[in-house]
């Protein structure tokens, strides 16, 4: 019988999967396109349907449909498996809860919580009536899995304890907490029982999913509660939930973003849900998330706007029309602009939010999107309206508008907006260019200071070796992760000589081996499960392992070679001939070994 992985690969072609994310053109029996993992103008990303693989000649990204989805969407293997299984119509048989990995237990708890909140909504008429008045249909409520947390201290806690989940796990995912001086006075408990209580009470619950549709967090909107309490309450950061790595609704919006070629970005859950209900399913929301100014984090996991940009660089941001909404839109737009996205801002009428507007007439929502202005034009127009004094206006534009222009990579685009500022504000063009250069220098200095500050905080005075090791680990993460998973699995099965392969891996990685082993031990059960799924019926496990080790060594040597080449260039410039000769000899050794590894792969 085929494994789930084999069934999925039988039903989904590599080109079919990748083309749902990236535009591909046929070249003979293969396909090519622009690589989604690095910026390039000339396509160097190739997909081979016969081999079921992809490869980028620009950055070296390669793999199958699972590694592509993992890398593109920032998912772990199980997330990619769930997403592709759903698409292929392959049923995943639930494994024994007793052997679930820690991370999978967390996912199971969040799924159970979402189901319970959904069930509670069906037994409480008032929140149902509220959602109906806001314009949501029963079908939409079901699609977005909206639920309700009643005004009770321990409803969710009791339910999950009855499902045999531990206090520690329930607390870890952010569903319960211990009382502080302000909360928890109404919780009763025995002497030996911790006084845990539900984090979410008297709130309409919106589950936040990762891009594969797994529940990872919640946002709760206050319902008939104390006005002094926060209107919206989000899950805290947990092992599943990093606010910088998710956007609300991305699981439902991503394919539509690819089709339409742009993303609609709104502020809140209701705005998003109403936009989807009106037919604009390419909408995502920032509620409960935190936008970051990088495409990936330090662990090389894709951040929220990184996922959106990979699908389409075009984005329309529509926030509330009040001062806070406009300021939030401008902050978000500047981040997106700095990442190389094309950013427009839509304006809703005064006193309205997108959800209200769509409820009144969805044609008005279409007009907002159609009339959206480029963020620089949007900010410029607002500043001209707000400051009638021409002398003061020049200063305001330098402070508020030029930082947006400085984010543009294209010189032609910069020239276009400098010309626009000249015409609309009546400022001399030479003066605008001079101020723009000054703003660029200030932003560069600020970025350098921020980066330097982060480096100091993260290093804590430690030696440089660990950070170098971390960089190397990430470049080989997929292959090394698979090898460790197989070795952990084979410790019990014993179909191969685990110690022999472990020694080979240690020989290749050297000191990095210890750091990598420690990193993977935290996910041991999950890695074993992955290895069983992929290689459980393999008749050539040793051959596959040997190829992976060759790949890891090749990647390691390429990185070492690049670093030595940089050192060699520096040594030659400083005319340090002795050091240059040593480095040149190293380069020759690496080149020779890389040639040997290339033969072993063929």
N, C-alpha and C positions, 0 to 999 in steps of 0.2 A: 504494500500500500504506500502511495506517495505521501511525503510529509507536506504540511501546509506551505512551506517555502517552495517546494517543487510544484505543487498545484498552482500557486500564485504565478510562478514563472511560466507555467504551461499556458495560463490564460491571459497574461499580460505581457505584451512585447515591450522591450526596452525603449524602442522609439515611440511607441504609443504613450508610455508613461511620461517620458521626458518631454515629449511634444506638448503635453498638457501644461507644462511650465515654461518651456523655452521654444521659440520659433526655430524650426529646423527646415533645411532644404535638402532634397535628395541629391546625392552625388554617387551615381552608379548604384551599387547595392547598399551603400551606407548613407548616413545623413550627417550634415554639419550645421553648426550655428555658432553664435557668440557664447562664450563660456559664462555661465551664471555665477561662477565662483571667483572671477577677477575681471577687472575692467579691460575690455579690448575692443578695437575697432574692426580688425580683420578676423573673421571666424577661424578659430583653431580648435573648436570643440567638436569631436567626431563620435558618432553613435553607430555601433555595429550590430544590426539585428541578428546576424548569424551567430555571433559570439555572445549576444545578450549583454554587451558591455558598452561603456563610454570611455573616452580618453580625451584630455585636453593637452595639446602640444605646447600650450602657453604656460600653464601653471602645474601640470602633472596630475590634475584631478582625474581619478579613474575608479571604476567599479561596476556594480550591477544596479538593478532598480532599487534594491534595499539601501545600498550605500548612498545612492543619489538622493533618495527621499530623506534619509538621515541627515545628510549634509545640507540639502536645500532648505529643509523645514526645521532644522535644529532639533530633531527628535532622537531618542534612543532607538535601539533595534526593535523593542516591543512596540513603540509608537509607530514606527514605519511598517511593522508587520500588521498591526491593527488597521492602519489606513489602507494598505494595499489589499489586505484580505477582504475588507468591506467593498473595495472597488472591484475585486475579482469575483466576489460572491462565494468566497471560501469561508467556511465556518471554522472558527478557532475553538477547539474544545478546551473548556476551563480546566486548569490544572488543580491538583489537590491544594486547598488553602494552607495546609500544614507545611508545604514545601515552597510556598511563595516567597520570593525575595522581599526584603524590607520595602523596597520601592514599590513593588507590585501590591503589597499590603496597603500602602498609602493610597494608591490608585483605587483599590477596592473599597476603602473607607469613603473616599470622596464620591465614588459612584453610588454607594449605598445612601450616603447623605443626600445626594441630589434626588434620588428616587423617593426618599422619605419626605423631603420638602415638597416635591411634586404631589405626593399623596395627601399631605396636610392641606395644600391649597384647595383640593377638591372637597374638603370637609369644612372650609371656612368661606362663607358667602360674601362677606364684606370685601376682602381683597379681590375676589373674583369680580365683584361689581365695579371696584375701582379700576381694574385692568380693562374691563369692558368699556367704561367711560373714557379711558385714555385711548380707546380705538383698537385694542388688540382683539383679534378673532381667536376662538378656541383653537384653531389649527396653528396659529402663530405661537400661542402660549405653549402648546405641546411641542412645537418644533424647537423652541428656545429653552424648553424644560424649566419654565418659570415655576417657582414654588413659594412656600410661605413658612416662616418661622413664627409660631405663636408666642404670645407674651407669657412665657413660662421659663423658669430658670434651667430646667434639666430635661426638656423633651428630647433633644437630639442625643444628649449624653446617655440617657436611659436606653434609648433605641439602639445605639451602637454597642453599648455594654451587653445588651440582650443578644446581640449578634456575635458576641464573644471577642470583640476587639478590645485591646488593652487601653488603659488610661493614657499610657505613654504615647502610643501610636495616634490616638484621637487628638491628643494635645499637640503632637508633632505636626499634624496637618492643619492646625489652626482652628479647629471646630469648638474646642473648649478651652477654658483658662481657669486659673486660680484667682480668688478674689484679692483685690488690693483695698486700699482705704476707701475708695469711692464705690466699688461694685461688690456684689456678692452677699450683701447683708441678708438677703432673703433666702439664701441657700442653707438648707439643713443637712447635717451629715452626722454619722456616728463618730465616736472619738477616734477610731482607727481609720476612718475613710476620708480621703482628701476631699476638700470642699470644692470640687470642680463645678463649673456651670457653663451653660451654652454661651458662646461668643455672640451668636446672632439671636435676637429675641424681638418679637413684634416687628418683623421686617418681611418685605417681599423679596424673594431670593432669586438672584440671577447667577447661574453657574458660569464660570469662566473656563473655557476649554483650551487645550493646546491645539496645534494645527491638525492633529489626527482625531480630534473629537473627544479626548479623554478629559474628564472633569479634574481640574487642578486647583481651583479656588472659587470663591463666591464674592459677589457684591450684594449687600443687603440694603434696601431702601426702607427707611423708617415708615411704619404704618400705624397711625393712631398712637404715636408714642410721645414722649416728653420732647417739647420743642427745643430744649437745651441740649439734647443729644444730637450727634452728627446725623445729618440727613442720609448720607451714604456711609456705609461701613464696609471696608474691604478686608479680605483675608490677609493675615500677616505673611511675610516671606517664609516659605517652608521649603523642604527638600524638593517639592514638586513645582513650586510657584516662585518664579523670579520675575518681578514686575517689569524688568527690562527686556524680557524674552517673549512676551506674549501681547497680543492685541485682542480685545473682545470681538468675537465674531469671525476671526481669521479662518477658522475651520470651515465656515459656510461661505466665506467670501472669495477665497483664493482662486478658484477656477473661473468665477465670473470676472474677477479682476483681469485674469489672463485674456478672457474673451473680449472684454470691453476696452482693455488697454489703459485703464486708469483706476485709481482707488478713491473712494469717497471716505473722508476721515471725519468723524463726528466725536462729540465729547462724551455723551452718556449712553447707557444701555437702551433707554426708551427711544432715543434718537435713532440708534442703529436698527432696532427692531422694527420701528415704523417705516424706516427707509427700505428695509428688506421686504416688508409686507406690501409696500407700494411698488415693488418690482425692481428696486435698485439693490440687487444682492451683492454688488461689489463694494459694500460699505463695511468699514471696521470702526471700532471705537477705542478711545484711549482711556476710558474709565477703568480705574483699578490698576492701571499700568503706568510705567514711567518711561518716557522716550529718552533715548541716549544718543550721543553724538558719534557713535561708531556702529559699523555694520555687524561686528561680532564682539563678544566680550573677551576677557583675558583667557578664558578656557576654550576659545575658538568656537563658542556656541553662537548661533545667529541671533542677533537682537531683533526687537519687534519691527522697526522700520527696515532692517536688513532683509527680512522675509518679503515685505511688501515691495521693496526696490527690485529684488531679484525677479519678481513676477512682472512688474511694470514700474518705470521710474516716474510716472505721471500721477500726481495726487491733487485732489481738491479738498481743502479743509474748510469745514463749516461748523462754527461754534455759536454759542448764544450771542445775541447782539449787544449785551451790556458790556461795560468797561472790562470786567473780569474776563468775559468771553473773548473779546477782541485781543486782550493782552495774552491770553492763553494760546489763541490762534497764531499770533505773531511769534511766540516762543517756539511752538511746535514747528511752524513753517521755517524758522531759521535753522532748526536742527535738520529738517528734511533737506533744505537747500544746501547745507554744508555736506550732506552725503551725496550730492550730485543729482538730486531729484528735481523735477520740474514742478514747481509748487504754485497752485492758485488758491485763492481764498474766496469763498462764497459768503454773501451777506444776507441774513434773514431780517425781516422787518423788526423794528424796535419793539421790545417787550415780548418777542416770540422766541421759541426754540424750535429746532427742526421737527421734533415730534408734534408740537402744536400746529405747525405750518402744514405738515403732511395730513394731519387729521382734518384740518379745514378744507384743504384742496391739494391733492398731490401734484396738480399742474403748477402750483406756486413753487413747489419743491424743484420741479424741472427747470423753472425760470431761474431759481437761485443757482443751480449748477451750470446752466447755460451762460449766465452772466458773470460767472466767477472771474475775478481779475488775478493776474500774476501778482504774487505777494509783494513785489517791489512797487508795482503800480498802486496796489491796495494801501500800503503803508504811506506812500507818497501823497496820495489823494487825501488820506485822513489827516496828515500833518499840515497840508496846505489849508484844509478847512479849519483846523484848530488854531492856526497861528497866522493872523492877518498882517502882522508886522514883518516886512520883507527882510529886515536886518536880522531879526531873531529867527526867522524861518531858515535862513542859511545855516545857522548854528544847529537848529533842530534837525535839519536834513542830514547834516554831517554826523550827528549823534544817533539818529533813529533810522535813517534810510540807507546810508552808505555801508553800514555793517552787513546789510543784506546783499548789496552789490558786490562787496568784497568776497562773498562766498561763491560767486559764479566762477566757474572754471574757464568758460569761453570768453575770449577777448572781444568777439563780435557782440555777444550778449551784453557785456559790460558797456561797450560803446553805445549800444541801443538805449540802455537805461540812463547812461550819463546824458545822452541827447534828450531823453524824455524829461529828466530833471531840469535841464537847461530851459526847455520850452515851457514847461508848466510852472516852474518856480521863478523863472527869470534870473537865473544865476549864471555867471560867466563859466563857460565850459572848462577853461584852463584851471579855474579855482576849484571846480568839482574834482578834476583829475588829481590836483595837488592834495586835496583833502582825502581823496580815496587812497592815495599812496600812504598817507599818514595813518589812516584807519587800518590798512592792511598790516603795517608794521606793529601797531598796537595789538591787533588781534593775534599776530604771530608771537609777540612777546608774551601775551597772556596765555596762549596755548602752550608755549615752552615752559612757563612758570607752573602751569597746572600739571603738565606731564612730569616735570621735575619733582613737584611736590608729591605726586602719586607714587613716583619711583621710590622716594625716600620712605614714605609711609609703608609701602608694600615690602620693601627690603628689610626694614627694621635693623639695618646695620649688618645684615648677614652677608656672607661671601657671595660672589657672583655665580658660583657653580650651580646651585639649585635652579636659578632662573634659566640658565643655559640649558640645563637638563629638561626643564619644563617645555622650552621651545621645541627641543628635539622630540620629546614624547608626543607632542601634539601633531607633528608632521607624519608620524607613523601610527597614529592612534587606532585607526580602524584595523589594520593588519595585526598589530600587537595585541589589541583587545581580543581579537578572534583567537590568536594563538593561546593566550592565557585561558580563555574560556574552554578551549579544547583540552588543555593540560589539566585544568581543574576537573573537568568531566572525566578524563581518562584516569585520574587518580583512583576512581572507584571501578571503572570498566576494565582498565589495564589491557587494552588491545594494542597499545604501543608502549614503548619505553619512555615514560614521562621524564625521568631524570636525564636521559640522554638529550631530549629536545630542550629541556630547561637549561641544561649546560650550554647547548648551542646558542640559545637566546641570550644567555648571560654573557657569553663570549662576544657576541655581536654588540650588545648594548653597553657592556662594562658597568660603570657606576650607575648608569641610568636604570639598569635592571631593577635595582632595589626600590627606587622611587616609583617605577611603573607597577611593580608587583604590589606595592602598598596601595596604590591608587585603584587597582583592579580588585583587590581583595574585598573592598567595600561593596562590590557588586557581584560577588562570587556566584550566588544562586542564580542571578539573572543571566550571567555569562554562561553558566552550565546549561541553562534552559535553551539559550540561543544556540549553543554548540550542538546540543541534541537535535534541535529542530533542523539545523542546516546539514549536519554531518552524520546524523543517526544511522542512515542507511548507506553511507558512502563506502565503496569498496576500495577506495584509493586514499584513505586518510593520511597515510605517511607521505604520499606524493604531494597532496595538498599542503600539508604542514611544511614540507621542504620548500615548496614554492613560496609560501608566505615568509619563511625565514630569509630566503633569497631577496624577496621584495623589501623586507625590513632593513636588511644589510645594505641594499642598494640605496634606499632612501637616506639612511644614516650617512653613508659615504658621500652622497651628493651634497648633503648639508655641510659635512665637514670640508669637502672640496671647495665649496663656495666661500666658506669662512677663511680657509687658508689662502684662497685667491685674493681676498680683500686684504689680508695681512701682507701678502706678497707685494701687492701694489703699493701699500704704505711703506714697506721696507725698501722697495726700489726708488720711491720718491725721496726717501731720506738717505739714500745711497748707503744703506747698511748691507753690504755685499754678503757678509757671512750669514746673516739671518735670511737674506733672500735665497741663498743657495740651499739652506736647510728646508725652507718652505717649498722651494721648487722640487726638491727631492720627495717631499711629502706628496705634492701634487702628482708626481709621476707614479708613486706607489698607489695612490687612490685611483688614478686612471687605469693602471694595470689591473687592479682588483675589480673595478667596474666593468672592464672588458670581459673578465672571467665570469662575472655574474650574468652579464648579458648572454653569454654562450649557454650558461646553465638554464636560462629561461626559455631558450629556443628548443 
